[in-house]
Amino acid sequence: MERPLALVVDGDAATRTFVREVLDERGIETLAGSDGREAMELLRTRPVAVLLPAAHLFREAARVRPTVVPVVFTSESKSDEVLSQMGDTAFDVLEKPLEEERLRVVAQRAVAQHGLMEELQRLRRHTQPEGDGLLGTSQAMERLRDRIRRLAQSQ
């Protein structure tokens, strides 16, 4: 089974190293970037499951990789306030200095969330009707489709 992939983006090399070591122990492969430009390039080219960046990267990251699960770092002691300001864009907030056990727990939950999001996306693709959205190929359904096409052209 392929290891989940996390991307940690932080200007502090010690933070990046700490996160990589902790997540590696949990079986999570980790890439590191020091800035947003580098992070976006990695997001475009690698199947990142969990993103641990600065808050300003979330929306752009979600456009590039819709199932990525973002976890924000904050040096503030008001993580609940930061999380509420992030709205539905952040999965969780980790306060700096990072606590090893909290990082482990949040990372595991984020990986599980990513798995659920991937499965949901797969199921949606599988269950989305093709074409006109009507199911069935009987004569009655074909007559209905024909009638809808004709009515659509009228006022």
C-alpha positions as CSV (number, residue, x, y, z in Angstrom):
1,M,0.0,0.0,0.0
2,E,1.2,3.4,-0.9
3,R,2.2,5.7,2.0
4,P,0.1,8.9,2.3
5,L,1.9,12.1,1.3
6,A,2.1,15.2,3.4
7,L,3.5,18.6,2.4
8,V,4.8,20.9,5.1
9,V,5.4,24.5,4.2
10,D,7.2,26.7,6.7
11,G,9.9,29.2,6.6
12,D,11.6,27.6,9.6
13,A,13.8,24.7,8.6
14,A,13.7,23.3,12.2
15,T,9.9,23.1,12.0
16,R,10.0,21.4,8.6
17,T,12.5,18.8,9.9
18,F,10.5,18.2,13.1
19,V,7.3,17.6,11.2
20,R,9.0,15.3,8.7
21,E,10.5,13.2,11.5
22,V,7.2,12.9,13.4
23,L,5.1,12.1,10.4
24,D,7.7,9.6,9.0
25,E,7.4,7.6,12.3
26,R,3.6,7.4,11.5
27,G,4.2,6.0,8.1
28,I,3.4,9.3,6.3
29,E,5.8,10.3,3.6
30,T,6.6,14.0,3.9
31,L,7.8,16.6,1.4
32,A,8.9,20.1,2.6
33,G,8.8,23.5,1.1
34,S,10.0,26.8,2.4
35,D,7.6,29.0,0.5
36,G,4.3,29.2,-1.4
37,R,5.8,29.0,-4.9
38,E,7.7,25.8,-4.0
39,A,4.6,24.3,-2.3
40,M,2.3,25.0,-5.3
41,E,4.8,23.3,-7.6
42,L,4.8,20.2,-5.4
43,L,1.0,20.2,-5.2
44,R,0.8,20.2,-9.0
45,T,3.2,17.4,-9.4
46,R,2.7,15.1,-6.4
47,P,-0.4,13.4,-4.9
48,V,-0.4,15.3,-1.7
49,A,-3.0,14.2,0.9
50,V,-2.3,16.6,3.7
51,L,-1.0,20.2,3.5
52,L,0.5,21.9,6.5
53,P,1.1,25.5,5.3
54,A,0.5,29.1,6.0
55,A,-3.2,30.0,5.8
56,H,-2.9,32.0,2.6
57,L,-2.1,28.9,0.5
58,F,-5.4,27.0,1.3
59,R,-7.7,28.3,-1.3
60,E,-5.1,28.1,-4.1
61,A,-4.1,24.6,-3.0
62,A,-7.8,23.5,-3.0
63,R,-8.1,24.6,-6.6
64,V,-5.0,22.6,-7.6
65,R,-5.8,19.5,-5.5
66,P,-9.5,19.5,-4.3
67,T,-9.1,16.6,-1.9
68,V,-6.0,17.9,0.0
69,V,-6.6,18.3,3.7
70,P,-5.2,21.5,5.0
71,V,-3.8,21.9,8.6
72,V,-2.6,25.3,9.6
73,F,0.2,26.2,12.0
74,T,-0.2,29.3,14.2
75,S,1.9,30.9,16.8
76,E,-1.2,32.3,18.4
77,S,-2.7,30.7,21.5
78,K,-6.1,31.2,20.0
79,S,-6.4,28.2,17.8
80,D,-10.2,28.0,18.0
81,E,-10.4,31.6,16.8
82,V,-8.0,31.0,14.0
83,L,-9.9,27.9,13.0
84,S,-13.2,29.8,12.9
85,Q,-11.6,32.5,10.8
86,M,-10.4,29.9,8.4
87,G,-14.0,28.8,7.9
88,D,-14.3,25.5,6.0
89,T,-10.9,25.8,4.5
90,A,-8.8,24.4,7.4
91,F,-9.2,20.9,8.8
92,D,-7.4,21.8,12.1
93,V,-5.0,24.3,13.6
94,L,-1.7,23.4,15.3
95,E,-0.1,25.9,17.7
96,K,3.6,26.5,17.7
97,P,5.7,25.3,19.3
98,L,4.3,22.1,17.9
99,E,3.5,19.3,20.3
100,E,4.6,15.9,19.0
101,E,1.6,13.9,20.1
102,R,-1.0,16.5,18.9
103,L,0.8,16.6,15.5
104,R,0.6,12.8,15.2
105,V,-3.1,12.7,16.1
106,V,-4.0,15.5,13.7
107,A,-1.9,14.1,10.9
108,Q,-3.6,10.6,11.2
109,R,-7.0,12.2,11.3
110,A,-6.2,14.3,8.3
111,V,-5.0,11.3,6.3
112,A,-8.2,9.5,7.2
113,Q,-10.2,12.6,6.1
114,H,-8.3,12.6,2.8
115,G,-9.2,9.0,2.2
116,L,-12.8,9.7,2.7
117,M,-12.7,12.7,0.4
118,E,-11.0,10.6,-2.3
119,E,-13.6,7.9,-1.9
120,L,-16.4,10.4,-2.1
121,Q,-15.0,11.9,-5.3
122,R,-14.6,8.4,-6.8
123,L,-18.2,7.5,-5.9
124,R,-19.5,10.8,-7.4
125,R,-17.7,10.1,-10.6
126,H,-19.0,6.6,-10.7
127,T,-22.6,7.6,-10.0
128,Q,-22.8,10.8,-12.1
129,P,-25.1,10.1,-15.0
130,E,-23.6,10.7,-18.4
131,G,-25.2,12.7,-21.1
132,D,-28.6,14.2,-20.3
133,G,-28.8,12.9,-16.8
134,L,-31.8,10.6,-17.4
135,L,-31.3,7.0,-16.6
136,G,-32.6,4.2,-18.8
137,T,-32.6,3.1,-22.4
138,S,-36.1,1.8,-23.0
139,Q,-38.3,3.0,-25.8
140,A,-40.3,5.1,-23.4
141,M,-37.1,6.8,-22.1
142,E,-36.0,7.5,-25.7
143,R,-39.4,9.0,-26.5
144,L,-39.1,11.2,-23.3
145,R,-35.6,12.4,-24.4
146,D,-36.9,13.2,-27.9
147,R,-39.8,15.1,-26.4
148,I,-37.5,17.1,-24.0
149,R,-35.2,18.1,-26.9
150,R,-38.2,19.3,-29.0
151,L,-39.7,21.2,-26.0
152,A,-36.3,22.8,-25.2
153,Q,-36.3,24.5,-28.6
154,S,-39.7,26.0,-28.1
155,Q,-40.9,28.8,-25.9
